[in-house]
Structure formats: C-alpha cells, structure tokens
Amino acid sequence: MKITLIKYQALSALQGQQVLQIGLPDTQKKMVGDIHGGLHVLSARPSSDIQGCVLLVDEVPRGFFVLKRRSLLPPWAQGRTATLHALMIDQHYQGLGLGKACLHRLPQWVSELWPEIEQLKLAVHPANQTALGLYQALGWTLIDHPATPAEGSELQMLLRLR
Ligand SMILES: CC(C)(COP(=O)(O)OP(=O)(O)OC[C@H]1O[C@@H](n2cnc3c(N)ncnc32)[C@H](O)[C@@H]1OP(=O)(O)O)[C@@H](O)C(=O)NCCC(=O)NCCS
C-alpha cells in the first residue's frame, strides 16, 4: 500500500472525481459533516490561508483534511497556530492505520507548507472516541480551560511543533 499526502490542487482530473467518493457512515457524518462540506470550505479567501490535503492510497484519494491559518483561523485559535479540520478517512479504509499515517506526517507537512507555524489546534466532538484516542496517541493534548469555547460543545486539542 503506497501512501502519499498531496495538496488538493495537485490532484489530477481523475483524482478530483475520486475524492468526491470519500464516504462516511451517517453516524460519523452527524459529527463531522462530509467530503462535500470539506471541499466547500476550500473556497474561503484568501486561498493562502487555507489548504486542502488529500491522502492517496496507491494514487487513489482515500483521506482528506483541511488546514487553516492567519485570517481564516476560527475564534478559538490565534497567532502562529494552524487548525486542523474535516479529517476523514473513507469508510471502507478506516481501521487500517491511514488516520494515524495522516497525523504522523502532519508536523513535517505543516512545517514545509507554513514554516512559521508553532502549534496545531483542532476541535473534536466529545463523543468521537475514535478520533480522541487517535489524537492522544499521536501526542495531541486536551486543552482544559480554553479562553474562548470551541464551537458547540466540542473539545479543543493542541499539538506543539516546537
Ligand atoms: C477518526 C478517523 C480519521 C481515524 O482514521 P482511521 O484510519 O480509521 O484510524 P487508524 O486506522 O489510523 O487508527 C488509529 C487509532 O484509532 C483507533 N481506532 C481506529 N478505528 C477504531 C474503531 N473502529 N474503534 C475504536 N478505535 C478505533 C485506534 O486506537 C487506532 O489505534 P491502534 O491502531 O493503535 O489501535 C476515521 O475514523 C474517520 O474518518 N472518522 C470520521 C471522521 C472523523 O471523526 N474525523 C475526526 C474529526 S475531529
């Protein structure tokens, strides 16, 4: 299994169609939305402050996430922080280590993409035990008392890059 992380805009025309096939079961969609919502946020401007990222398995898109910085940061993040959104692995490819592979590559990926970034933050639904366990296993820590609460009742997590 060849695993590659690439920018959304670097997808071929065929891969651009295939990325739309990344699917989640309804239970997960209720917590995190779907690929269409994830792609929609990429129309935000300035485009320099948002990046769609695609995980290819043997050249076929099977995972997706979005990074934001600067003017597009949500209210619960500021400064030299990038935020992670809409991480999803296609339902038929979950439990194979692909989510872990995404997060394992993330620090290096962000450092090359946006070298000024010092930390990553995300918001996760408290019922999303799979995601919570995954983030914690990869070194993310829960933020106990955020100055500004995350959207809804989501928990915030932090990963320092340096
Ligand atoms: C969360 C998600 C990205 C994980 O991706 P994945 O490729 O399935 O995860 P991995 O196979 O890399 O597994 C990583 C860890 O997650 C946990 N995990 C994975 N599948 C699990 C399952 N079905 N039940 C419980 N824990 C599970 C395990 O702890 C696993 O670690 P281990 O291999 O040491 O046991 C994926 O389930 C997903 O896309 N979920 C829907 C979208 C979502 O919730 N995104 C997060 C938004 S904050």
The ligand as a Tripos MOL2 file, in Angstrom:
@<TRIPOS>MOLECULE
LIG
   48    50     1     0     0
SMALL
NO_CHARGES

@<TRIPOS>ATOM
      1 C1        -11.0390    9.2590   13.0430 C.3       1 LIG1
      2 C2        -10.5040    8.6430   11.7440 C.3       1 LIG1
      3 C3         -9.8750    9.7670   10.9200 C.3       1 LIG1
      4 C4         -9.4550    7.6070   12.1100 C.3       1 LIG1
      5 O1         -8.9070    7.1090   10.9170 O.3       1 LIG1
      6 P1         -8.5490    5.5530   10.7610 P.3       1 LIG1
      7 O2         -7.7310    5.4270    9.5300 O.co2     1 LIG1
      8 O3         -9.7840    4.7620   10.8340 O.co2     1 LIG1
      9 O4         -7.6780    5.2930   12.0600 O.3       1 LIG1
     10 P2         -6.4380    4.3170   12.1970 P.3       1 LIG1
     11 O5         -6.7050    3.0400   11.4670 O.co2     1 LIG1
     12 O6         -5.2010    5.0720   11.8490 O.co2     1 LIG1
     13 O7         -6.4770    4.0020   13.7380 O.3       1 LIG1
     14 C5         -5.8890    4.8920   14.6440 C.3       1 LIG1
     15 C6         -6.3840    4.5940   16.0410 C.3       1 LIG1
     16 O8         -7.7530    4.9380   16.1080 O.3       1 LIG1
     17 C7         -8.4080    3.9750   16.9270 C.3       1 LIG1
     18 N1         -9.4310    3.3320   16.1280 N.ar      1 LIG1
     19 C8         -9.4660    3.1620   14.7810 C.ar      1 LIG1
     20 N2        -10.5870    2.5750   14.4010 N.ar      1 LIG1
     21 C9        -11.3040    2.3730   15.5170 C.ar      1 LIG1
     22 C10       -12.5560    1.8450   15.7840 C.ar      1 LIG1
     23 N3        -13.3430    1.3820   14.8090 N.pl3     1 LIG1
     24 N4        -12.9890    1.8190   17.0650 N.ar      1 LIG1
     25 C11       -12.2090    2.2970   18.0510 C.ar      1 LIG1
     26 N5        -10.9990    2.8150   17.8760 N.ar      1 LIG1
     27 C12       -10.5610    2.8570   16.6230 C.ar      1 LIG1
     28 C13        -7.3960    3.0190   17.4180 C.3       1 LIG1
     29 O9         -6.9540    3.4570   18.7000 O.3       1 LIG1
     30 C14        -6.2840    3.1450   16.4450 C.3       1 LIG1
     31 O10        -5.0400    2.9440   17.0650 O.3       1 LIG1
     32 P3         -4.3720    1.4640   17.0710 P.3       1 LIG1
     33 O11        -4.1530    1.1150   15.6330 O.co2     1 LIG1
     34 O12        -3.0920    1.6690   17.8110 O.co2     1 LIG1
     35 O13        -5.3250    0.5660   17.7500 O.co2     1 LIG1
     36 C15       -11.6190    7.9280   10.9330 C.3       1 LIG1
     37 O14       -12.2590    7.0170   11.7650 O.3       1 LIG1
     38 C16       -12.6440    8.8710   10.3510 C.2       1 LIG1
     39 O15       -12.5080    9.3390    9.2160 O.2       1 LIG1
     40 N6        -13.7220    9.1390   11.1280 N.am      1 LIG1
     41 C17       -14.7830   10.0000   10.6560 C.3       1 LIG1
     42 C18       -14.3650   11.4420   10.6310 C.3       1 LIG1
     43 C19       -13.8530   11.9210   11.9770 C.2       1 LIG1
     44 O16       -14.3620   11.5580   13.0160 O.2       1 LIG1
     45 N7        -12.8230   12.7910   11.9120 N.am      1 LIG1
     46 C20       -12.2390   13.4260   13.0750 C.3       1 LIG1
     47 C21       -12.8330   14.7650   13.2390 C.3       1 LIG1
     48 S1        -12.1600   15.6240   14.6730 S.3       1 LIG1
@<TRIPOS>BOND
     1     1     2 1
     2     2     3 1
     3     2     4 1
     4     2    36 1
     5     4     5 1
     6     5     6 1
     7     6     7 2
     8     6     8 1
     9     6     9 1
    10     9    10 1
    11    10    11 2
    12    10    12 1
    13    10    13 1
    14    13    14 1
    15    14    15 1
    16    15    16 1
    17    15    30 1
    18    16    17 1
    19    17    18 1
    20    17    28 1
    21    18    19 ar
    22    18    27 ar
    23    19    20 ar
    24    20    21 ar
    25    21    22 ar
    26    21    27 ar
    27    22    23 1
    28    22    24 ar
    29    24    25 ar
    30    25    26 ar
    31    26    27 ar
    32    28    29 1
    33    28    30 1
    34    30    31 1
    35    31    32 1
    36    32    33 2
    37    32    34 1
    38    32    35 1
    39    36    37 1
    40    36    38 1
    41    38    39 2
    42    38    40 1
    43    40    41 1
    44    41    42 1
    45    42    43 1
    46    43    44 2
    47    43    45 1
    48    45    46 1
    49    46    47 1
    50    47    48 1
@<TRIPOS>SUBSTRUCTURE
     1 LIG1         1 GROUP 0 **** ****
